[in-house]
Amino acid sequence: MAIHELKTVNPYFERVWSGKKTGELRENDRGFAEGDTVILRECEPLPGNLLNKYTGRAILVRITDVCDYPPALRQGYVMLSFRILAQTY
């Protein structure tokens, strides 16, 4: 099982934080797998979107399902389902 660290901007981060959002569509450039841990770090976009500034908030989640069914997704992307393990400021 791997640990992945991902940047997430609002409103998406806030929806996960509140528990309303329990999945994420992501490019599968990391070989995501069921049981992997993901650290979602909240970022604020800076002008030009070239860099992001971390806010300090983070959410630790466990991947419960990875869906890569081709007709439903863009090639190379997966739908990650997850559950929250912890939240930090």
HELIX and SHEET records of a PDB file:
HELIX    1   1 TYR A   12  SER A   18  1                                   7    
HELIX    2   2 PRO A   47  ASN A   49  5                                   3    
HELIX    3   3 PRO A   70  ALA A   72  5                                   3    
SHEET    1   A 5 ILE A   3  VAL A   9  0                                        
SHEET    2   A 5 THR A  37  PRO A  45  1                                        
SHEET    3   A 5 ASN A  52  CYS A  67 -1                                        
SHEET    4   A 5 TYR A  77  THR A  88 -1                                        
SHEET    5   A 5 GLY A  23  GLU A  27 -1                                        
END                                                                             
